[in-house]
Every structure is written in C-alpha cells, then in structure tokens.
C-alpha cells in the first residue's frame, strides 16, 4: 500500500478502521461506531508492533493512517465523477445513496421517508 511495505493482515485490519468512521453522516449509534473504530485501530497498532517491531511501526503506522485521508478524497472524487457520467435515473437506489454527496446524505430522516412513501417492489427491478 503506497510503498509502506505492509502485509496483507495489516491491510485487512485497516479496512474496519475505514468502515467504522464516526464522522460519516446518518450514523445511528455514534458511540458504538467510535468504540469499534478504536478497537480496530488498537488491534492494527498492536499487530504492527508484533509484526514489524517498535521502530518500523512508529515510522509506518502514522503514514498508514494518513492514507485514510487520501482514500476518502479519492472516494469523494470518484463519486462526483460517477454522478456526472451516469444519470441518476439509471442507477440502482442503493448505489445512488452510496455515491451521494455528503449534503444529500445529511437530509433528515423524515425527508427521506417522504421520498420513499410511494416506493413499490417494482422499483427494485
């Protein structure tokens, strides 16, 4: 990963750190997400100390966490490109939600419920 020379286990442990991000919108249980992210951050760090030793971990670990920012920036840019290229009417609603801009995701739950009142099972196909 970006010339940090980490193994597959460290890369895999980074995934839940990214997924359990408390700064995402529409999180129902913020404390649980924070707790889970902290757990995986600690697990990743302990694994790296065990696998790479103190000196190498203290060099690589902060750089690895900084890569999360790069991944989020790329993800946002990718979402914007997808939104420009693909008309939203041809995209599955779940994909629309995943690719939505943050301001769209920040709509209140009642606004989203109003939009889905006329939803039918035929909309899934």
CNS distance restraints for C-alpha pairs under 8 A (distance, minus, plus):
assign (resid   1 and name CA) (resid   5 and name CA) 6.67 0.50 0.50
assign (resid   1 and name CA) (resid   6 and name CA) 6.78 0.50 0.50
assign (resid   1 and name CA) (resid  11 and name CA) 7.66 0.50 0.50
assign (resid   4 and name CA) (resid  60 and name CA) 6.39 0.50 0.50
assign (resid   4 and name CA) (resid  63 and name CA) 7.83 0.50 0.50
assign (resid   4 and name CA) (resid  64 and name CA) 7.35 0.50 0.50
assign (resid   6 and name CA) (resid  10 and name CA) 6.14 0.50 0.50
assign (resid   6 and name CA) (resid  11 and name CA) 6.87 0.50 0.50
assign (resid   7 and name CA) (resid  11 and name CA) 6.40 0.50 0.50
assign (resid   8 and name CA) (resid  12 and name CA) 6.00 0.50 0.50
assign (resid   9 and name CA) (resid  13 and name CA) 6.12 0.50 0.50
assign (resid  10 and name CA) (resid  14 and name CA) 6.25 0.50 0.50
assign (resid  10 and name CA) (resid  44 and name CA) 6.42 0.50 0.50
assign (resid  10 and name CA) (resid  47 and name CA) 7.43 0.50 0.50
assign (resid  10 and name CA) (resid  48 and name CA) 7.09 0.50 0.50
assign (resid  11 and name CA) (resid  15 and name CA) 6.87 0.50 0.50
assign (resid  12 and name CA) (resid  16 and name CA) 7.83 0.50 0.50
assign (resid  13 and name CA) (resid  17 and name CA) 7.06 0.50 0.50
assign (resid  13 and name CA) (resid  40 and name CA) 6.86 0.50 0.50
assign (resid  13 and name CA) (resid  43 and name CA) 7.68 0.50 0.50
assign (resid  13 and name CA) (resid  44 and name CA) 5.76 0.50 0.50
assign (resid  14 and name CA) (resid  18 and name CA) 6.40 0.50 0.50
assign (resid  14 and name CA) (resid  40 and name CA) 7.72 0.50 0.50
assign (resid  14 and name CA) (resid  41 and name CA) 7.73 0.50 0.50
assign (resid  14 and name CA) (resid  44 and name CA) 6.96 0.50 0.50
assign (resid  15 and name CA) (resid  19 and name CA) 6.17 0.50 0.50
assign (resid  16 and name CA) (resid  20 and name CA) 5.72 0.50 0.50
assign (resid  16 and name CA) (resid  37 and name CA) 7.00 0.50 0.50
assign (resid  16 and name CA) (resid  40 and name CA) 6.56 0.50 0.50
assign (resid  17 and name CA) (resid  21 and name CA) 6.83 0.50 0.50
assign (resid  17 and name CA) (resid  37 and name CA) 5.22 0.50 0.50
assign (resid  17 and name CA) (resid  38 and name CA) 7.85 0.50 0.50
assign (resid  17 and name CA) (resid  40 and name CA) 5.74 0.50 0.50
assign (resid  17 and name CA) (resid  41 and name CA) 6.04 0.50 0.50
assign (resid  18 and name CA) (resid  37 and name CA) 7.93 0.50 0.50
assign (resid  18 and name CA) (resid  68 and name CA) 6.79 0.50 0.50
assign (resid  20 and name CA) (resid  33 and name CA) 5.50 0.50 0.50
assign (resid  20 and name CA) (resid  34 and name CA) 7.16 0.50 0.50
assign (resid  20 and name CA) (resid  36 and name CA) 6.46 0.50 0.50
assign (resid  20 and name CA) (resid  37 and name CA) 5.09 0.50 0.50
assign (resid  21 and name CA) (resid  33 and name CA) 6.68 0.50 0.50
assign (resid  21 and name CA) (resid  34 and name CA) 7.13 0.50 0.50
assign (resid  21 and name CA) (resid  37 and name CA) 6.58 0.50 0.50
assign (resid  22 and name CA) (resid  27 and name CA) 7.42 0.50 0.50
assign (resid  22 and name CA) (resid  30 and name CA) 6.06 0.50 0.50
assign (resid  22 and name CA) (resid  33 and name CA) 5.68 0.50 0.50
assign (resid  22 and name CA) (resid  34 and name CA) 5.56 0.50 0.50
assign (resid  22 and name CA) (resid  37 and name CA) 7.89 0.50 0.50
assign (resid  25 and name CA) (resid 102 and name CA) 7.33 0.50 0.50
assign (resid  25 and name CA) (resid 105 and name CA) 6.41 0.50 0.50
assign (resid  25 and name CA) (resid 106 and name CA) 6.09 0.50 0.50
assign (resid  26 and name CA) (resid 105 and name CA) 7.09 0.50 0.50
assign (resid  26 and name CA) (resid 106 and name CA) 6.78 0.50 0.50
assign (resid  29 and name CA) (resid  33 and name CA) 6.50 0.50 0.50
assign (resid  30 and name CA) (resid  34 and name CA) 6.19 0.50 0.50
assign (resid  31 and name CA) (resid  35 and name CA) 6.06 0.50 0.50
assign (resid  32 and name CA) (resid  36 and name CA) 6.11 0.50 0.50
assign (resid  33 and name CA) (resid  37 and name CA) 6.09 0.50 0.50
assign (resid  34 and name CA) (resid  38 and name CA) 6.09 0.50 0.50
assign (resid  35 and name CA) (resid  39 and name CA) 6.15 0.50 0.50
assign (resid  36 and name CA) (resid  40 and name CA) 6.34 0.50 0.50
assign (resid  37 and name CA) (resid  41 and name CA) 6.04 0.50 0.50
assign (resid  38 and name CA) (resid  42 and name CA) 6.07 0.50 0.50
assign (resid  39 and name CA) (resid  43 and name CA) 6.15 0.50 0.50
assign (resid  40 and name CA) (resid  44 and name CA) 5.96 0.50 0.50
assign (resid  41 and name CA) (resid  45 and name CA) 6.18 0.50 0.50
assign (resid  42 and name CA) (resid  46 and name CA) 6.08 0.50 0.50
assign (resid  43 and name CA) (resid  47 and name CA) 6.02 0.50 0.50
assign (resid  44 and name CA) (resid  48 and name CA) 6.13 0.50 0.50
assign (resid  45 and name CA) (resid  49 and name CA) 6.23 0.50 0.50
assign (resid  45 and name CA) (resid  57 and name CA) 7.76 0.50 0.50
assign (resid  45 and name CA) (resid  61 and name CA) 7.13 0.50 0.50
assign (resid  46 and name CA) (resid  50 and name CA) 6.21 0.50 0.50
assign (resid  47 and name CA) (resid  51 and name CA) 5.94 0.50 0.50
assign (resid  48 and name CA) (resid  52 and name CA) 5.45 0.50 0.50
assign (resid  48 and name CA) (resid  53 and name CA) 6.99 0.50 0.50
assign (resid  48 and name CA) (resid  57 and name CA) 5.84 0.50 0.50
assign (resid  48 and name CA) (resid  61 and name CA) 7.74 0.50 0.50
assign (resid  49 and name CA) (resid  53 and name CA) 4.66 0.50 0.50
assign (resid  49 and name CA) (resid  54 and name CA) 5.43 0.50 0.50
assign (resid  49 and name CA) (resid  57 and name CA) 5.77 0.50 0.50
assign (resid  52 and name CA) (resid  56 and name CA) 5.81 0.50 0.50
assign (resid  52 and name CA) (resid  57 and name CA) 5.91 0.50 0.50
assign (resid  53 and name CA) (resid  57 and name CA) 5.99 0.50 0.50
assign (resid  54 and name CA) (resid  58 and name CA) 6.00 0.50 0.50
assign (resid  55 and name CA) (resid  59 and name CA) 6.42 0.50 0.50
assign (resid  56 and name CA) (resid  60 and name CA) 6.08 0.50 0.50
assign (resid  57 and name CA) (resid  61 and name CA) 5.35 0.50 0.50
assign (resid  58 and name CA) (resid  62 and name CA) 7.03 0.50 0.50
assign (resid  59 and name CA) (resid  63 and name CA) 7.33 0.50 0.50
assign (resid  60 and name CA) (resid  64 and name CA) 6.09 0.50 0.50
assign (resid  61 and name CA) (resid  65 and name CA) 6.37 0.50 0.50
assign (resid  62 and name CA) (resid  66 and name CA) 6.27 0.50 0.50
assign (resid  63 and name CA) (resid  67 and name CA) 6.46 0.50 0.50
assign (resid  64 and name CA) (resid  68 and name CA) 7.31 0.50 0.50
assign (resid  65 and name CA) (resid  69 and name CA) 7.73 0.50 0.50
assign (resid  66 and name CA) (resid  70 and name CA) 7.01 0.50 0.50
assign (resid  67 and name CA) (resid  71 and name CA) 6.18 0.50 0.50
assign (resid  68 and name CA) (resid  72 and name CA) 6.21 0.50 0.50
assign (resid  69 and name CA) (resid  73 and name CA) 6.19 0.50 0.50
assign (resid  70 and name CA) (resid  74 and name CA) 6.19 0.50 0.50
assign (resid  71 and name CA) (resid  75 and name CA) 6.02 0.50 0.50
assign (resid  72 and name CA) (resid  76 and name CA) 6.15 0.50 0.50
assign (resid  73 and name CA) (resid  77 and name CA) 6.25 0.50 0.50
assign (resid  74 and name CA) (resid  78 and name CA) 5.99 0.50 0.50
assign (resid  75 and name CA) (resid  79 and name CA) 6.15 0.50 0.50
assign (resid  76 and name CA) (resid  80 and name CA) 6.30 0.50 0.50
assign (resid  76 and name CA) (resid 101 and name CA) 7.70 0.50 0.50
assign (resid  77 and name CA) (resid  81 and name CA) 6.32 0.50 0.50
assign (resid  78 and name CA) (resid  82 and name CA) 6.18 0.50 0.50
assign (resid  79 and name CA) (resid  83 and name CA) 6.14 0.50 0.50
assign (resid  79 and name CA) (resid  99 and name CA) 4.91 0.50 0.50
assign (resid  79 and name CA) (resid 100 and name CA) 6.94 0.50 0.50
assign (resid  79 and name CA) (resid 101 and name CA) 7.40 0.50 0.50
assign (resid  80 and name CA) (resid  84 and name CA) 6.31 0.50 0.50
assign (resid  80 and name CA) (resid  99 and name CA) 7.69 0.50 0.50
assign (resid  80 and name CA) (resid 101 and name CA) 7.48 0.50 0.50
assign (resid  81 and name CA) (resid  85 and name CA) 6.12 0.50 0.50
assign (resid  82 and name CA) (resid  86 and name CA) 5.80 0.50 0.50
assign (resid  82 and name CA) (resid  99 and name CA) 7.51 0.50 0.50
assign (resid  83 and name CA) (resid  87 and name CA) 6.95 0.50 0.50
assign (resid  83 and name CA) (resid  88 and name CA) 7.10 0.50 0.50
assign (resid  83 and name CA) (resid  99 and name CA) 7.34 0.50 0.50
assign (resid  83 and name CA) (resid 100 and name CA) 7.89 0.50 0.50
assign (resid  86 and name CA) (resid  90 and name CA) 7.24 0.50 0.50
assign (resid  86 and name CA) (resid  91 and name CA) 7.37 0.50 0.50
assign (resid  87 and name CA) (resid  91 and name CA) 7.11 0.50 0.50
assign (resid  88 and name CA) (resid  96 and name CA) 6.86 0.50 0.50
assign (resid  91 and name CA) (resid  95 and name CA) 6.50 0.50 0.50
assign (resid  91 and name CA) (resid  96 and name CA) 6.34 0.50 0.50
assign (resid  92 and name CA) (resid  96 and name CA) 6.30 0.50 0.50
assign (resid  92 and name CA) (resid 124 and name CA) 7.82 0.50 0.50
assign (resid  93 and name CA) (resid  97 and name CA) 6.27 0.50 0.50
assign (resid  94 and name CA) (resid  98 and name CA) 6.31 0.50 0.50
assign (resid  95 and name CA) (resid  99 and name CA) 6.03 0.50 0.50
assign (resid  96 and name CA) (resid 100 and name CA) 5.77 0.50 0.50
assign (resid  97 and name CA) (resid 105 and name CA) 7.39 0.50 0.50
assign (resid 100 and name CA) (resid 104 and name CA) 6.06 0.50 0.50
assign (resid 100 and name CA) (resid 105 and name CA) 6.51 0.50 0.50
assign (resid 101 and name CA) (resid 105 and name CA) 6.57 0.50 0.50
assign (resid 102 and name CA) (resid 106 and name CA) 6.27 0.50 0.50
assign (resid 103 and name CA) (resid 107 and name CA) 7.13 0.50 0.50
assign (resid 107 and name CA) (resid 111 and name CA) 6.32 0.50 0.50
assign (resid 107 and name CA) (resid 112 and name CA) 6.95 0.50 0.50
assign (resid 108 and name CA) (resid 112 and name CA) 6.64 0.50 0.50
assign (resid 109 and name CA) (resid 113 and name CA) 6.14 0.50 0.50
assign (resid 110 and name CA) (resid 114 and name CA) 6.14 0.50 0.50
assign (resid 111 and name CA) (resid 115 and name CA) 6.44 0.50 0.50
assign (resid 112 and name CA) (resid 116 and name CA) 6.38 0.50 0.50
assign (resid 113 and name CA) (resid 117 and name CA) 6.24 0.50 0.50
assign (resid 119 and name CA) (resid 123 and name CA) 6.62 0.50 0.50
assign (resid 120 and name CA) (resid 124 and name CA) 7.77 0.50 0.50
assign (resid 121 and name CA) (resid 125 and name CA) 7.82 0.50 0.50
